[in-house]
Amino acid sequence: LEDLQDAFDFCFKVHYQPGKDSSCPPRGRTVRGHPAPPAEVRVSPQEVLAQMQQLLGRSETLQDFLQQELGAWRERQQRACLGAPVDTHLRPLETWFTELGQGLFQLLQLLRALGDLRQKVTYERDPLKEETPLLERRLRELLTYLLKSAFVVEQQPSMPNACKRPLVLRTTSKFSARARLLVRLHDRNHRMEAKIHIDRLGPPGFRRFNILTSSSKTLLAGDSPQDGLVCDFQYLTLKEQKDSRSGKGGKGAGEGPLVVTEELHLITFTLAYAYC
């Protein structure tokens, strides 16, 4: 497609120079200094865009399938936290997510190349001008959704004591967690930070905590292509925030630790991802 447009642009500049040879006007309608292009220049972009539409449709179907598989994995992980002997291995999901992400990023590069062609040569009712921005918006939505769902908690917060199940934490004990990005595409020149938070949108009245040690980690990639993109949060502890307001668990917050208390809190992970 680029060769066709370059040939059309070259022929126009050689055979028609406005102001120098007014006796030989170009045939067809002139748009932005160019006559109407030949049929192959008009048809080829439509074929390219139609193929991209088809690929995006297939990508959406594949992404729906991956979301179902990811939901099944989350259910298995929940059962594993309760002690069930289930397989929570992520390698197959990671392979599928990576392949889909790689294909979508390649399509994004092609759309950028089409945008460059549109800047060089355009004409009336140019399909690149009308359809490329819509395709890019749809593609970016697919990529954003894929990347958000691909960032998972591989190891739920747990204490090292073997008698304690995951998700049960004590304020006086250390715990660890691991997050993983299933799209294994990493630009080593760009450092990506993952952060851990507790109760960013916690229920009112519950006690508030801070996570001590390190609340941010660099997403690391192993030396082997088979290694995943993981960030390990280790030796974390919870420290209660001093709060004079009343509420559930608030009584005694300034009087020292309570002997027994049980509350539900939410730990979340965020990642600033950049690629291409």
Residue pairs with C-beta under 8 A, 6 or more apart in sequence:
1 44
1 45
1 48
1 114
1 117
2 113
2 117
4 40
4 41
4 44
5 41
5 117
5 120
5 121
8 34
8 37
8 38
8 41
8 121
9 34
9 120
9 121
12 26
12 34
12 35
15 24
16 24
16 25
16 26
16 35
18 33
26 35
27 35
27 36
28 35
28 36
29 35
29 36
29 124
30 36
31 122
31 123
31 124
32 122
32 123
34 121
34 122
34 123
36 123
36 124
37 121
37 123
42 123
45 114
45 126
45 127
45 128
46 127
48 114
49 127
49 128
49 131
49 132
49 135
52 107
52 110
52 111
52 135
53 135
55 103
55 107
56 107
56 135
56 138
56 139
56 142
59 100
59 103
59 104
59 107
59 142
60 142
62 96
62 100
63 100
63 142
63 145
63 146
66 93
66 96
66 97
66 100
66 146
66 149
67 149
69 93
69 96
70 93
70 149
70 152
73 88
73 90
73 93
74 152
76 86
76 87
76 88
77 88
77 156
79 86
80 86
80 88
81 156
81 165
81 166
81 167
82 165
83 165
90 152
90 154
90 180
90 182
90 228
93 182
94 180
94 182
94 184
94 228
97 146
97 150
97 182
97 183
97 184
98 182
98 183
98 184
98 185
100 146
101 143
101 146
101 147
101 150
101 183
101 185
102 185
104 139
104 142
104 143
104 146
105 143
105 185
105 275
105 276
107 139
108 136
108 139
108 140
108 143
108 276
109 276
111 132
111 135
111 136
111 139
114 128
114 132
115 128
115 132
115 136
117 128
118 126
118 128
118 129
118 132
122 128
122 129
146 183
147 181
147 183
147 273
150 181
150 182
150 183
151 179
151 180
151 181
151 182
151 269
151 271
151 273
152 179
152 180
152 182
153 177
153 178
153 179
153 180
153 269
154 178
154 179
154 180
154 230
155 166
155 176
155 177
155 178
156 166
156 167
156 177
157 166
157 167
157 169
157 175
157 176
157 177
157 236
157 267
158 164
158 165
158 166
158 167
158 168
158 169
158 175
158 176
158 177
159 168
159 169
159 170
159 173
159 174
159 175
160 174
160 175
160 176
161 173
169 175
169 238
171 209
171 237
171 238
171 239
171 240
171 257
172 237
172 257
173 237
174 234
174 235
174 236
174 237
175 236
175 237
175 238
176 232
176 233
176 234
176 235
176 236
177 196
177 232
177 233
177 236
177 267
177 269
178 230
178 231
178 232
178 233
179 194
179 196
179 230
179 231
179 233
179 269
179 271
180 228
180 229
180 230
180 231
181 219
181 228
181 229
181 230
181 271
181 273
182 228
183 229
184 221
184 225
184 228
184 229
185 275
186 192
186 219
186 221
186 229
186 275
187 274
187 275
187 276
188 221
190 274
190 275
191 218
192 218
192 219
192 271
192 272
192 273
192 274
193 216
193 217
193 218
193 219
193 271
193 272
194 216
194 217
194 218
194 219
194 231
194 269
194 270
194 271
195 215
195 216
195 217
195 269
195 270
195 271
196 211
196 215
196 216
196 217
196 233
196 236
196 267
196 268
196 269
197 211
197 215
197 267
197 268
197 269
197 270
198 209
198 210
198 211
198 238
198 265
198 266
198 267
198 268
199 206
199 208
199 209
199 265
199 266
200 266
200 268
201 266
202 208
202 265
202 266
203 264
204 247
205 247
205 248
205 249
205 250
206 247
206 248
206 249
206 263
206 264
206 265
207 240
207 241
207 243
207 247
207 248
207 249
207 250
207 253
207 261
207 263
208 240
208 241
208 243
209 238
209 239
209 240
209 241
209 265
210 238
210 239
210 240
210 241
211 236
211 237
211 238
212 236
212 237
212 238
212 239
213 235
213 236
213 237
214 233
214 236
217 231
217 232
217 233
218 231
219 229
219 230
219 231
219 271
220 229
220 230
220 231
221 227
221 228
221 229
222 228
231 271
240 253
240 257
242 253
242 254
243 250
243 253
244 254
248 263
249 258
249 261
249 263
252 258
